[in-house]
Amino acid sequence: MTSDIKKEWDKHQSPFARKWLTQMVAKKKFKFIYISIDNKLWSQVETIAANISNKRIEAMTKDLCLIEAALATDKIVISLDDNTARKFFSAASVQIDCLKNIVWVNPDKVEEETPIEWLKNGAEVESDRLLGNYNTKNE
């Protein structure tokens, strides 16, 4: 977890989430990492988003911390945000190569994306889950 993700987590934390995090820390299954800001990536995302709308800039910069964390670790994002961030980052992956190979999974799409089964099976990279392939699959 990065400091930016921790801030977001703290803002929306439920009692269940707090308990879960405490358990993960106690079991040493939690890692806090420092990731420096990728100014080039921020600039690319802001430029692409600015050409479209302020809404897109806001949505993408809000969730860019998830992308930065994924790039610094396992290249996986697990997020409920399909309608804005996932679509926007997928569209941007046409111009920003590092986004193409990020796996994005929505844990709420149990039937369509089978996230629990995918995690239990080792969270292997599957082509359908990549941001670079999401736009073509969902247009």
Phi, psi and omega per residue, in radians:
M1 nan 2.344 3.098
T2 -1.632 2.948 3.131
S3 -1.114 -0.653 3.109
D4 -1.153 -0.726 3.116
I5 -1.178 -0.662 3.111
K6 -1.072 -0.738 3.106
K7 -1.047 -0.804 3.131
E8 -1.116 -0.754 3.117
W9 -1.015 -0.847 -3.112
D10 -1.081 -0.599 -3.132
K11 -1.143 -0.622 -3.014
H12 -1.995 0.230 -3.010
Q13 -1.227 2.250 3.056
S14 -1.662 2.918 3.066
P15 -1.008 -0.687 3.096
F16 -1.072 -0.799 -3.121
A17 -1.111 -0.688 3.115
R18 -1.087 -0.782 3.128
K19 -1.114 -0.773 3.135
W20 -1.037 -0.820 -3.131
L21 -1.088 -0.744 3.111
T22 -1.040 -0.747 3.116
Q23 -1.133 -0.718 -3.136
M24 -1.138 -0.691 3.098
V25 -1.133 -0.780 -3.134
A26 -1.082 -0.608 -3.137
K27 -1.504 0.064 -3.110
K28 1.020 0.646 3.091
K29 -1.887 0.325 -3.084
F30 -2.233 2.374 -3.134
K31 -2.314 2.210 3.057
F32 -1.701 2.199 -3.122
I33 -2.187 2.648 3.055
Y34 -1.767 2.207 3.112
I35 -2.138 2.160 3.099
S36 -1.293 2.636 -3.123
I37 -1.150 2.325 3.099
D38 -1.598 1.590 -3.067
N39 -1.034 -0.632 3.133
K40 -1.123 -0.799 3.124
L41 -1.091 -0.803 3.110
W42 -1.003 -0.782 -3.136
S43 -1.089 -0.779 3.127
Q44 -1.079 -0.817 -3.122
V45 -1.111 -0.798 -3.132
E46 -1.105 -0.682 3.130
T47 -1.132 -0.830 3.140
I48 -1.107 -0.817 -3.109
A49 -1.146 -0.665 -3.114
A50 -1.102 -0.500 3.121
N51 -1.272 -0.165 -3.084
I52 -1.949 -1.053 -3.135
S53 -2.963 2.804 3.052
N54 -1.145 -0.597 3.113
K55 -1.050 -0.723 -3.122
R56 -1.195 -0.717 3.093
I57 -1.015 -0.843 -3.108
E58 -1.066 -0.827 -3.110
A59 -1.122 -0.745 -3.078
M60 -1.287 -0.731 -3.126
T61 -1.229 -0.516 3.088
K62 -1.092 -0.696 -3.079
D63 -1.783 0.118 3.133
L64 -1.109 -0.455 3.089
C65 -1.083 -0.553 3.088
L66 -1.183 -0.701 3.116
I67 -1.153 -0.798 3.136
E68 -1.059 -0.729 3.120
A69 -1.143 -0.724 3.121
A70 -1.095 -0.767 -3.138
L71 -1.120 -0.555 -3.123
A72 -1.465 -0.217 -3.078
T73 -2.182 -1.885 -2.989
D74 -1.769 0.092 -3.126
K75 1.087 0.578 3.124
I76 -2.163 2.334 3.010
V77 -2.088 2.262 3.028
I78 -2.042 1.962 -3.018
S79 -2.650 2.595 3.077
L80 -1.370 -0.228 -2.995
D81 -1.414 1.551 3.107
D82 -1.652 -0.697 -2.963
N83 -1.251 -0.376 3.106
T84 -2.108 -1.331 -2.985
A85 -0.984 -0.880 -3.097
R86 -1.034 -0.820 3.135
K87 -1.125 -0.742 -3.098
F88 -1.167 -0.773 3.126
F89 -1.184 -0.602 3.082
S90 -1.103 -0.800 3.107
A91 -1.083 -0.686 -3.141
A92 -1.212 -0.393 -3.115
S93 -1.120 -0.310 3.060
V94 -1.105 -0.584 -3.113
Q95 -1.843 -0.337 -3.107
I96 -2.049 1.735 -3.024
D97 -0.967 -0.679 -3.061
C98 -1.118 -0.293 3.125
L99 -1.413 -0.429 -3.032
K100 -1.001 -0.671 -3.030
N101 -1.749 0.355 3.042
I102 -1.550 2.264 3.078
V103 -1.476 2.311 3.111
W104 -2.200 2.133 -3.102
V105 -2.185 2.328 3.079
N106 -1.727 1.958 -3.086
P107 -1.193 -0.234 -3.138
D108 -1.504 -0.245 -3.139
K109 -1.628 1.188 -3.029
V110 -1.091 -0.767 -3.123
E111 -1.257 -0.874 -3.024
E112 -1.270 -0.749 -3.017
E113 -1.894 -0.139 -3.124
T114 0.694 1.024 -3.049
P115 -1.129 -0.666 -3.110
I116 -1.165 -0.816 3.110
E117 -1.054 -0.757 3.129
W118 -1.042 -0.785 3.115
L119 -1.133 -0.787 3.134
K120 -1.062 -0.534 -3.134
N121 -1.525 0.187 3.041
G122 1.793 0.062 3.099
A123 0.918 0.797 3.104
E124 -1.184 2.604 3.097
V125 -1.191 2.202 3.080
E126 -2.134 2.367 -3.054
S127 -0.900 -0.714 -3.104
D128 -1.127 -0.360 -3.079
R129 -1.608 -0.143 -3.087
L130 -1.297 2.450 3.082
L131 -1.023 -0.616 -3.136
G132 -1.104 -0.367 -3.137
N133 -1.879 -0.126 -3.038
Y134 -1.150 -0.769 -3.120
N135 -1.060 -0.770 -3.100
T136 -1.186 -0.559 -3.137
K137 -1.308 -0.514 -2.985
N138 -2.063 0.444 3.115
E139 -1.601 nan nan
